[in-house]
Amino acid sequence: MKRSFSFDDVRPTLVVVFGTSFIAATYGLVRLAYGLFLPDVQKDLGLGSAGAGYVSSGSSLVYCAAAVAGFYLASRRPRALVLAAAATACIGVLGMAAATSVAAFAAYAVLSSAGAGFASPALVTIVARNVSPRRVDSAQSAVNAGTGPGLVGAGALALLLLPQWRTSWVLVGVVTAVLAAVLLAVDRGSAASAPTAQRLPTAWIRSHLAAIAAAVLLGAGSAAVWTYGRSLLVETGGGSERDTVTSWILLGVGATAVAATARPLARLNPTDAWMLTCALVTCAVAVLAIAPRHAGIVAAACLTFGWAFVAATSALIAWTTRIDPANAAAGTAMLFVALTFGQAAGSTALGFAIPRSGFTTAFLAASALTAAAVAVGALDRRRGVGVSSRTAAGTAW
């Protein structure tokens, strides 16, 4: 006898599809597309490199605050977090589209970044309560991989509309709002199955010090590409607008390709994976600094950077899981906040350095920071230090 169709049969798939799309919107279309549209914004509003760095830094700090709030609220109020993510992202991008001054643009740009911070922890809970336990890990990975397609989508939008960056932001706001509404419609809204946030011992924090330092260094160095990558190509590369936007699309293609290499990368020791991926980030940033006029080399560097950066974030997850599997979610949140804090510091420092020493010197300095992240991983690999879940259950701080 043929079983009748039920919406519950397709709900898990729809949650993954629209969850991935919502991450693509809040990260790839809103948060990270700032660097894509930055040269045109600077031209229209007179925003200098230092000011652009301050905006990026403020955005990163607001993202950190939203992610921390989301970590504590996700298990109880994931739908409220989705609404908060949509509201901050949409108000932010629509405000940027309407801004006529640097101050107004900066305020709305900083606000928009909170959307990504709220979205990630909310999606963890929503996926967990809509997808069967045997499929939930792969579903979470698929949703978290939404950043890559989002970057590609932002680049495609730029190819169609630039230099009309205001129109681009309006469309991004509309798309983000629609995706949030559909995501909430397919979520069944039952009691959350994700664990609540918990306090962890000082020994647990100490065991992560190397990973925290490495994450901050990668964040600081990678800010060169995420904030000023297209500006570098526009100012010193000599390519057409289409060429510089295509390079951004290649960042997204590289990031999306991480899904195809996840299995072999997972077989490596976490710090080995970290050293490999950060070394490739270092090479990509240095190559962009040295050869911004060679289209083929720039394309290869962007593909490499996109893959290596996202793969490095996966290595961070594996690193904290090796230290303490029982508290991997808390470790991941902490390391991602450290990474974003590093981006905030890096954006400010680079914004100060670029007008004084030029793009080449600033990007080479950024590559030195990511090389230092490789060194931190190597030192931790030699020490082989970790804590067990038994240790992590000790006295709370």
N, C-alpha and C positions, 0 to 999 in steps of 0.2 A: 504494500500500500504506500502510495506516494505521500511524503510528509508535506504539510502545508507550509508556505513561506512565512517566516517570522522576521520582524525587523531586528530582533535580537541576534539573528544569524549573521547579519552584516554589520551590526553595531561596532564590533571590535575593529573591523577593517576601516570603517568610516572615521572612528576615533583616531586611528593611526594616520590616515590620510589627511584629515583636517588638523590634527595636532602637529604633524610635520609642516603643513602649510602655514600654521600660525607661528611656529618657530621661524620658518623662512621669512615671514613678514616682519616679526618683531626684531629679529637679528639681522638678516640679510638685506631687507628693504628699508628698515628704519635705523637701527643702531649703526651698522657698519657702512651703510651707503653714504654717510656723512662725508667720508673721505672721497667718495666717487664724485659727488656734486660740489665739493669744496672749491675747486678752481673757478667755477662759474659763479658761486656765491661770493667769493672774494672779489671777483671782477665787478659784480653788480653792487655790493654793499660796502666795498672798501675794507674788508676784513683782512688784517695782516697775518703773517705766519705766527707771530707770538699769540695774537688773539685767537687764532684757530686752534692753537695748542691748549690755551686755557679752556676753550669750549669743549674740546675733546676730553681734557682732564676732568672737568666738571661732570661731563656725561658719564665717564667711567666711575667716578665716585658715587653718583646717584644710582648707577647700575648696581654697585656694591651694596648700597643701603637697601635697595629694593630686593636684591637677592637674599640678603640676610633676613629681612622681614618675611619674604616668601618662604624661607626655610622653616621659620617658626609657625607660619600660618597654613602651610600647604596641606597638612594632614586634616585640618578642620574646615578650612574655607577655600578650597581650590577654585570654586566657581567665582567667588568674590575676587580672587587673585586674577582670574582671566579677565573679569570686568575691569579691574584696576590696570592690567596690562594694556587692554584695548583703549581705555580712556586716556592714559598717559601717552601712549604711542600716537593715537589719533589726534589728540589736542596738540601734542608736540609738533607733528608734521604739518598739520593745518596752520598752526601758528607760524611755523617757519615759512610756509608758502605765502602767508600774508604779511610777514615782517618787512618793514621799511627802514629799520635801523639795525645796527650791529647788536645793540643791547637786547632788543626784542628777539632777534634771531637766536642769540646765544641762550636766552632764558628758555625758549621753546625747544631748542636742540638738546639742552641738558635734560629737560623734562621728558622728552621722547625716549631717552635711553632707559628710563625706569621700566618701560614696557617689557624689554627683554629680561630684566631682573625679576619681574613678577611672573613672567610666562613660564620659565623653565621649571621651577619647583611646583607650580600648579599642574603642569603637564605630567610630571612624575606621578602624582596622585591620581589624576584623571585616567591615565593609561592603566595604572595598576588596578583600578576598580572596574574597568571595562573589558580588559583582555584576560584570557585564561592564564593561570600561573605558568603553564609550560611554554607560552608564547610571549610572556611579558618582557623578558630580557631583550629579545630581538625587536619587539615593538618599541621599547624605550630607546634602543640604539637607532632605530629608523627615525623616530621623532627628533632625537638630538642631532641627527645628521641634516636637519632642515636648513641649517645655515648656508650650506653650499648652493643648493638650488635657489635660495633667496638672493645670494650674491649674483648668480647668473641672471635671475629675473631683474634685479636692479640694473645690471649692465644692459640688458635688452631694452629696458625702459629708457635708459639714458641714450642709447643709440637712436631710438625713435623720437625723443623729445628734446634733448639738449640742443641749444642752451636754455630751453624753457624749464629750468629746474623747479620753478614754482608749480607748474602743472604736474610735474612728476611727483612732487610731495602730496598734492591733492589726491592723485590716483592711488598713491601708496596708502593714504589715510582711509580712503573708501574700501580698498581691498582688505586692509587689516580689520576694519569694523565688520565687514561681511563675514570674514573667516571666524572672528570671535563669536558672532551670532550663531553660525552653523555649528561650530565646535560645542557650544553650550547646548544646542538643540540635540546633538547626537549623544552627549554625555548622559548616562542614566541617573546621575546625581545621587547614588546610594552612599551609605556610610563609607568613609575613606578606609582603604586597607593599608595605606602607607604608615610607617612608624612615626610616632611623634618625635619632635626634636628633644634631645637629651643633653645633659651636661656631661662633659668628659674630663678625665683627669689630666693634671699637668704633665704627667709622663707621656700621655698620648700626644699632647701638643709638642713636647720636646722631640719626640720621635719623628715628627714631621718637619723639623726646622730646615733640613736640607731641601726637602721638596718645596717648602714655602719660599725659600731663597731662590731656588731654581725657577719657580713659577713667576716670581716678581721680575727676575732678570729677563725671562722670555717675554713677559708682557711689556717691559720697558723697551726692549729692542724691536719687538714686532710693531710697536706704535708707529715706527717710521713708515711702514708700508700701509697699515690700516688708515692712518691719518693723512700722510703726506705722499703716498705712493703715486697717485695720479698727478698731484701737483709737481712732483719730480719730473714725470714724463712730459707734462705740459711745458714746464719751464726750461728743462735742459735736454729733453729727448728729441725735440724737433719733429715729432710725428703729428699726424692729423688728429682731430678730435675723435674720429672713429677708431684710430689705432690705439689711443690711450684708453678709451672705453672698452675696447676688445681685450686689452690687457687685464682690466678689472674682471671681465667675464671669465678669463682664464684662471684667475684666482678662485672663482666659484667652481669651475670645472675641476680644478685640482682638489678643492675641499670635498667636492662630491665623490671623487674617486677614492676617498678614504674607505668607503664602504666595501670596495672591491678588494682592498688589501688588509682588511681588519683581521682575518684569520691568521695569515703569516706573521703579522705584527704582534698579535697576541701570544704567539709562541716564544717571543723573545723575553728575556728578563726585563722587567719594567724600566730599570735604569739604562739598560742597553738600548731599549726602544727610545727612551728619552734622549740619550746621547746621539743616536742616529738622526732622529727627527730634528733636534735642535741644531745639529751640525748642518743639515740641509737648509734650515731657516737661515743660518749664518751665511752660507754660500749664496743663497738667493738674494739676501739684502745687500751683500757686498757686490754681487754682480750688477744689481740695479744701480748701485752707486757708481760703478766704474764704467758700465757700458749702456747708458740709457738711450743711446741713439741707434743701437743695433736691434732692429725689430725682432729677429729670430731669437736672439739671446734674451731679450726682455720677455718674450713669450714663454721661453723655457723657464726663466726665473720665476715668473708669476705662477705657472703651473706647479713648480716645485714648492714655492712658498705656500700656496693654498693647501696642497696636500700635507706638507710637513707641519704646518702650524696646527691644523685640525688633528693630525695624527699625534702630535705632541700632547694635545689636551687629552687624548685617549690614553697616552702613556702616563699622564698624571693620575688618571682614574685607576690604572693598574698599579701605580706606585703606592697610593694610599691603601688600595686593597691588599697589597702584599704586606704593608705594615700592620693593618688591623682589618681583616675581612668583615668583622661584625659591625664596624662603624664606617664602612666605605662611603656611604651616602654623606655623612657628616664631613668626612675627609675631602670628598670631591667638592662639596660646597665651599669649604675653607680654601682649598687650593685654587678654585676658580675665582674667588674673591681676591686672593693674592695676585693672581694673573692680571685681573682687571685693575687692581691698585697699581701694579707695575705699568700698565698702559697709561694710566692717569699721569704718573710721574714722567714716563717717557715722552708723552705728548707735550707736556709743559717744557721739559728740557730741550726737546728738539725744536719746538716753536721759538725758543729763545736763541738756539744755536744757528738755525738755518739763515736768518738775515745777516748774521755776523760772520759765519765761516762757510756758508754755502751748503747746497744739498749733498754734494759728494762727501765732504768731511763729516757732516751730520749722520749720513747713512752708514758710513764706515764705523763711526762711533757706536751706532746702534748694533751693527754686526758684532762689534767687540762685546757688547752686553750679552747677546745671545750665545757667543762663544764662551762667555763666563758661565752661562747656564749649563753648557756641556761639561765644563770643568767641575761644577758642583755635583752633577750626576756621576762623574767619574770618581770623585772622592767618596760619595755615598756608596758607590758600587764596591770600592775597596774595603770600606768599613763593614758593609753588609749588615747594617743595623736595622732592626724592626722591633715592634712589640706585638705580643700575641693578644688575642681578644681577651684572654684571661687577665693580662695586665691592664687592658683598657677598662676593665670593670671595677677598677680600684676607686680611690677617693676622688670625689668630684671637686672641681675648682670653682 
